[in-house]
Amino acid sequence: MIGSVSERNARRGASRYDAVIATFVGFLALCVSGYTAYMQRQQVRAAVWPILEFESSNGPEINFTLANKGVGPAIIRHVVVRVDGQPVKNWHEVFDKLLGPGEHRGSESDIRGHVFSAGESMTVFTPYDAIGNPIAFDKSNPLWIEMNKGRARVTVDICYCSTLGECWILRAGAVTPGTTTQTRRCPTPSADTFQQ
């Protein structure tokens, strides 16, 4: 009888030991699974990460462009354009502030709500001269000289998101490098919002 009690105690001890080992192995499996899910999420984030750049050029013509240099689409949610730090409503106001009031023409694209695919670039504004031609590189043309100087006065704040809902704000000047900061969400439209 004594032998059978000690055998039962030995089996109970082994059973407890097996349960502890099984629990530990299960916990390790859970940790590995969580880490794997985290790494997969990071890989998906990297695969859809957009990077916007705003710039201006003066040759062969003056224009302002927006490009997605990232690997995923950029969904434009909110835009503020400023001249000398003051918000403007549209590209005509930009033109008026740079050259003074008058009849100014140009080619413009609406970027609000636009989805920029990876590698996409868009000319968002090209000012035209009085006869409807883009202002081409010509150092003797006073309009080109004025617009070339004035484009440095233009800045933008563009809030955009990835397809995963992660958002960033690009703050850039037409001739100065931009900075991008992550944000929880894009601002709601306000009096400063660029209308087109």
Residue, then its C-alpha position, 0 to 999 in steps of 0.5 A: m500500500i505504501g508503494s502505491v501512495s508514493e507512486r501516486n505522489a510521484r505521478r502528481g508531482a510529475s503531472r504538476y511539473d508537466a502542467v507548469i512546462a505546458t503553461f510556460v510553452g504556451f506563454l512562449a508561443l503567445c509571445v512569439s505569435g504577438y511579436t510575429a503579428y507586430m512585425q507583420r504590421q510593421q512590414v505592411r506599414a512600410a509597404v504603404w508608407p507615402i512620403l510627399e514633397f512640395e517644391s517649385s522650379n523656375g526652368p523651363e517654366i515656373n511651376f509648383t509641384l507635389a510628388n509622392k516619393g514613398v511606396g504607398p498612396a498618399i490621401i490628401r486630407h487638408v491643405v493650407v497654402r501661405v504667402d508670407g505666412q498669411p493663408v490664401k484661399n486659392w492659386h489666384e490669391v497666391f498670384d495676386k499676393l506675388l504680383g499685385p492685383g490684376e488679371h492673372r492666369g495659370s494652370e492649376s490642379d485641385i489637390r484636396g482629396h486627391v490620392f497620390s499613388a506611389g511615384e506620382s508627381m503633379t504640377v499643382f500650379t503654373p502661372y501664365d503670362a498675359i497671352g496665356n503661355p507658361i512663364a518660361f525661363d527668361k531673365s530679361n522678362p520682368l514677370w519671370i523675375e518677379m515670379n521667380k523671387g516670389r515663389a520663395r514666399v510660398t509655403v504649404d501645410i499638407c496633411y495626408c494619410s496612408t491607406l492604414g489611416e496613419c497621417w502626417i503633416l508636410r510643412a514645406g516652402a517652394v524653395t526650401p526643404g520640407t519637414t514631415t511630422q506624424t499626427r493622430r489625424c488631420p485638422t478639420p477644415s477652417a477659415d485657413t483651409f485652401q479651397q483650390 
